[in-house]
Structure formats: structure tokens, C-alpha cells
Amino acid sequence: MSKVSKVPKINALSDDFFIVSTLGILGTLAHFRHSFFKKPNNSPNFESIKILTNYFMKIFSREQISLIDRQTRDLEPISEIGLMERASLALAGWIQASYPVTTRIAVFAGPGNNGGDALAVARILATLHFSVVVYIPELGRQRSEASLINLERLKECSGIEVIEISEHSGFPALLNFDLLLDGLYGAGLNRPLDGFASRVIDYINDSDVEVVSIDLPSGLLCDENQYNTGSIVRADITLTLEFPKLALFFGENEQYFGKWVIVPFGLNSKVMEETVSDHYFLDQKSVSVLHKQRTKFSHKGSYGHGLLLSGSKGKTGAAQLAAKGALRAGLGLLTVHMPEPAAGFLQVALPETMTSLDSGKDMITELPDLAKYTAIAAGPGIGMNPLTQKVVKMLIDQANVPLVLDADALNILAANPSWMKLLPPNTILTPHPAEFDRLSGIVLKSEEERLQIAEQFAVSYGVVLILKGAYTRIILPDGSVYFNSTGNPGMATGGSGDVLTGIILGLLCQGYTAAEAAMLGVFLHGRSADLRVAASSEESLLASEIADHLGEAFASLKWR
């Protein structure tokens, strides 16, 4: 059966009931090449990161979500069934606004509160004149009190067919449905599914019906999914309640959650503010708080002088892209240190740059005087020549201003792991996953495992780690993680990371802290790419175009 085209329509429910935001996460480890679980004896005093974290959306664990739910009920006060009704109104409102009323909906409701949500949503949708059939699998677990109440309310409504399914009854034909609502388990699950529950999920996955899951696809755990062994619903859309769940940020889980949508429903804001989390989600509202407005009487000296060590034979384009990113990010002055033969090409392409000429013909072989620079970046296109490696070591030893290391500078660090403990406090490292695996010395099997190791790495070496990819993670020296909301698959193109390095250098020169420059830089980098793709396509995106659209990305932060 073909899937329904989504036609937005005027919502029949009051805006008082719902607001919808659409936005688009250890087993035994292998042998460690470095022991970065233990802080080196000369571990730095980490920069005091003065960021108002309550501006950022927090990501909570399964246990914390349960506690926030309970504390919301106690403080308002509101009953469990009342809070469930509030969530169900929000969910039904999203479905009603996204699908035509002719959509035929099969609802699968489990025994817990996720099933209670599904039952209430079914009742509300029926009152909005959707055709709804409810299926209740016998999953061998006592139904929750709130779910029982919603089941009784549902049975009091005329025109809704309720069908129980057991191991002996066989499965219903789903050919006549356009949409299947998965309310079997949700975010409260704490174990892989097997037995009859597993067969129900396999049956859902084998159907040719579009699937929308409530909170999380049934079978997907909220917090830890490195080794998924049970059956998991493969949803087309996941309606995650109030805030995203950690499982939604890992690529290996995308096959299960599809596209995810945040559906707020009114959990207590004070409770969420006071609940401690080490994981955050960066959106436009939160990042705009970091943005520094320029003053009327400022001048180029107000915005710093950056040094970029970049380029080698055959890789001068990396220097141009990084330089362009830095200039577009707004620094006052930029000097690029590079092999002399390439300097002419750079100054023709970007006359706003100054050059520091290295005597090496094909590579960087010497470190310029660092005294006049506000911040330094190194790595794009510098290669791995032993002479260049010595320059990187000298830079690490001598730099006393903010430092960014990317690309070949990271590969040089990986080849010389003893240098890691010499990095200045709050050095920014910008690896993609393969580069990080080389840095850590571990071949990692999942994104979730990689994140856990990255958190330990950042703490142990006192660095700001930007782990690039979908939902790029910014990991601070205190172990906190900020997932970025911007960006698209078109950024998987050569030179994109070079532009990011330049952007971060440009922000550091303007007085942003390492943490602020990393968060704001990553957000702007992705936002610029999104703006470009909106007018063309992901396939055609060039790295240079990301730099070209930075002005529009900055402008989008000024809405406040």
C-alpha cells in the first residue's frame, strides 16, 4: 500500500494544549594504546566555562525522565492520567495537523504508560473523525493503572474497534491501513525484546504501512544501544515527547527512528531546569545567546589577528577554504603560513589574507614567530612529512593563545601519542570519526561507544573535542556533551572540515572562549550549509559555498 502524503491542515485542538517543534545518542573495550582514563600528572586547570546551560535543551536518561514526570505531577499537582491526557492531546494534535482525516489508522497499544498514551490518542483521533482500529497484544505484563483507565474510556466510545491479539489468535491483516501508531513500549523499556513481543514487532516491520512511534520505537532503549539484540520497530517518524532521547543521536539507530520530531506537552520547566544533565541539544535559540553583538566604535584590532598553518604541495586548496572560513567568521586580520610557491594563488583567491612564507618548497618546515597572534589553527592540508611534524610539536610547546588542531595535525598527534598530554588547556581538536579512532588508538564498533570514549578523552587531556558527523558533538573538558542541530548530508564533501577550522579560528580571535567558539562555530557551519542546500541540493554542495553563506547564518542568530 502506498504511504499517505502528508497534507498540513488547521488544527482542531486548542494551542493551549500543544506546541510542536520539528528538528532535523559499554561493554568490554579493546586494548587501549593510550591510558586516557587516568589524568596525566600535569593535567591543566580547565578554563572556567561560564555558559548558562539552562538556555540549552537537556537530554535526560530513562530514570531522569521518570523522575521529571513524577515531580511534575507532584508540583502542579496533576494526576498521572491527567498528564497522560495532556501528552496524548499533543500527539494527536501533531497527527491531525500532518495527515488528512481520510487516513486509516491502526493503533498498537502495549501494557504500560506508552500504551496508555496510544489508547488516549486513538480516542482523540476518533473524535476528530479519523478511522481508527486498536490492537492490544497480550504481552504477558500487567497493564498500568493509567493505561487501564484509558482502555475503559476507549471502550465507552462508539465506532472504535478494539481487537486483542495473543500467540494463539494470529495477526490481523493490515492491508486496509495507511498509518500504524506504535505505542507498545516507548522510552521506558530497559531490556531487549524477545518472545511474542518480538514477533509482534517483526509483524509490524513486515507490513507495508507507514509507522509513527510514540516517544521511541518499541524495542529501542533510551540510553544504551551498542549491542541491539532484540526486535525493534522500524518507524518512519518518531514523536519524541518534550525533549530528544539519547538514542536518537546515533547513526546506527536511524534505521529504527527515521525522522524525529519533538512534541512538547508541558512537563514542569523548573523541574527540568534543576535536573542535572551532561548532555545538551544546541538549537538556534540557545546558540543565539552565545553570539556577541558588535559595537559601533569597534575596529579590526578589536577582532583579533589569526594565524593559520595550512597547505602543502597538492593541498593548497585546504588553506584557501580554511582562510575563507576564518575571514567570513569575522576576525580582524588573518595571516596564513604556507610554502612560498602556493602563496601567490592564495592572495589572488583571497586578497584579504596576509601570508607568512615558509622556506619549504612543498611543505611547512618552520614555525613563524607567534607573538602577535590572538589565536592559531593548524592542520588543513599540511601533510605528514617529518619536518612538518616537528613544526606541530614546536607549536604545541610554544602556543600560549587559543589553539585549534585539525586534519593532518590530528594525524600527526595520532602518530606521536606522547604529545597529547602536552596540549595547552582547552585546545580544540576537530576529528571526524576515523581521525578520532586513530587518536584514541581504539577501533570502535558503534557511535555510542565512540561517544563514551570521546568524553573520557576530553576530560583526561583537558581539550575541547569536536567529534564531527550528523549531530556533531562538542565535548568539553568537564565531560559535558552538546549535540548540534544543524547540518545535512551534503556536508560530506572534501574541504567542509577545513572551513569549520577557519570559522572556529575566526571566533577565537574575537574573544569567544574555546567552548563558545566550538559550539557557535559548529552551529554556524551547519546552518550555512542548510541555507545553501535549501536553494539547491545536498548533492551539489561545495565546501566553499558553506563559507559563502556564513553571513546569512550569522543573520539568523540576530532574531532575538
Residue, then its C-alpha position, 0 to 999 in steps of 0.5 A: m500500500s502506498k504511504v499517505s502524503k502528508v497534507p498540513k491542515i488547521n488544527a482542531l485542538s486548542d494551542d493551549f494544549f500543544i506546541v510542536s517543534t520539528l528538528g532535523i545518542l559499554g561493554t568490554l573495550a579493546h586494548f587501549r594504546h593510550s591510558f586516557f582514563k587516568k589524568p596525566n600528572n600535569s593535567p591543566n586547570f580547565e578554563s572556567i566555562k561560564i555558559l548558562t546551560n539552562y538556555f540549552m535543551k537537556i537530554f535526560s536518561r530513562e530514570q531522569i525522565s521518570l523522575i521529571d514526570r513524577q515531580t511534575r505531577d507532584l508540583e502542579p499537582i496533576s494526576e498521572i492520567g491527567l498528564m497522560e491526557r495532556a501528552s496524548l492531546a499533543l500527539a494527536g494534535w501533531i497527527q491531525a495537523s500532518y495527515p488528512v482525516t481520510t487516513r486509516i489508522a491502526v493503533f498498537a497499544g502495549p501494557g504500560n504508560n506508552g500504551g496508555d498514551a496510544l489508547a488516549v490518542a486513538r480516542i482523540l483521533a476518533t473524535l476528530h473523525f479519523s478511522v481508527v482500529v486498536y490492537i492490544p497484544e497480550l504481552g504477558r505484563q500487567r497493564s498500568e493503572a493509567s493505561l487501564i483507565n484509558l482502555e475503559r474510556l476507549k471502550e465507552c466510545s462508539g465506532i472504535e474497534v478494539i481487537e486483542i491479539s495473543e500467540h494463539s489468535g494470529f495477526p490481523a491483516l493490515l492491508n486496509f491501513d495507511l498509518l500504524l501508531d506504535g505505542l507498545y513500549g516507548a522510552g521506558l523499556n530497559r531490556p531487549l525484546d524477545g518472545f511474542a513481543s518480538r514477533v509482534i514487532d517483526y509483524i509490524n516491520d513486515s507490513d507495508v504501512e507507514v509507522v509513527s512511534i510514540d516517544l521511541p520505537s518499541g524495542l529501542l532503549c533510551d540510553e544504551n544501544q551498542y549491542n541491539t539484540g532484540s526486535i525493534v520497530r522500524a518507524d518512519i517518524t518518531l514523536t519524541l515527547e518534550f525533549p530528544k532521547l539519547a538514542l536518537f543521536f546515533g547513526e546506527n539507530e536511524q534505521y529504527f527512528g527515521k525522522w524525529v520530531i519533538v512534541p512538547f506537552g508541558l512537563n514542569s520547566k523548573v523541574m527540568e531546569e534543576t535536573v542535572s544533565d551532561h548532555y545538551f541539544l544546541d538549537q538556534k535559540s540557545v546558540s543565539v545567546l552565545h553570539k556577541q553583538r558588535t559595537k559601533f566604535s569597534h575596529k579590526g584590532s578589536y577582532g583579533h589577528g589569526l594565524l593559520l598553518s595550512g597547505s602543502k604541495g597538492k593541498t593548497g586548496a585546504a588553506q584557501l577554504a580554511a582562510k575563507g572560513a576564518l575571514r567570513a567568521g569575522l576576525g580582524l586580520l588573518t595571516v596564513h603560513m604556507p610554502e612560498p610557491a602556493a602563496g601567490f594563488l592564495q592572495v589572488a583567491l583571497p586578497e584579504t589574507m596576509t601570508s607568512l612564507d615558509s622556506g619549504k618548497d612543498m611543505i611547512t618546515e618552520l614555525p613563524d614567530l607567534a607573538k602577535y597572534t590572538a589565536i592559531a589553527a593548524g592542520p588543513g592540508i599540511g601533510m605528514n612529512p617529518l619536518t612538518q611534524k616537528v613544526v606541530k610539536m614546536l607549536i604545541d610547546q610554544a602556543n600560549v593563545p587559543l589553539v585549534l588542531d585539525a586534519d593532518a595535525l590530528n594525524i600527526l598527534a595520532a602518530n606521536p601519542s606522547w604529545m597529547k598530554l602536552l596540549p595547552p588547556n582547552t585546545i580544540l581538536t576537530p576529528h571526524p570519526a576515523e581521525f578520532d579512532r586513530l587518536s584514541g588508538i581504539v577501533l570502535k564498533s558503534e557511535e555510542e561507544r565512540l561517544q563514551i570514549a570521546e568524553q573520557f578523552a576530553v576530560s583526561y587531556g583537558v581539550v575541547l573535542i569536536l567529534k564531527g558527523a550528523y549531530t556533531r558533538i562538542i565535548l568539553p573538558d568537564g565531560s559535558v556533551y552538546f549535540n548540534s542541530t544543524g547540518n545535512p548530508g551534503m556536508a560530506t564533501g572534501g574541504s567542509g572540515d577545513v572551513l569549520t577550522g577557519i570559522i572556529l579560528g575566526l571566533l577565537c580571535q574575537g574573544y569567544t572562549a574555546a567552548e563558545a567558539a566550538m559550539l557557535g562555530v559548529f552551529l554556524h557551519g551547519r546552518s550555512a550549509d542548510l541555507r545553501v542546500a535549501a536553494s539547491s541540493e545536498e548533492s551539489l554542495l561545495a565546501s566553499e559555498i558553506a563559507d559563502h553563506l556564513g553571513e546569512a547564518f550569522a543573520s539568523l542568530k540576530w532574531r532575538 
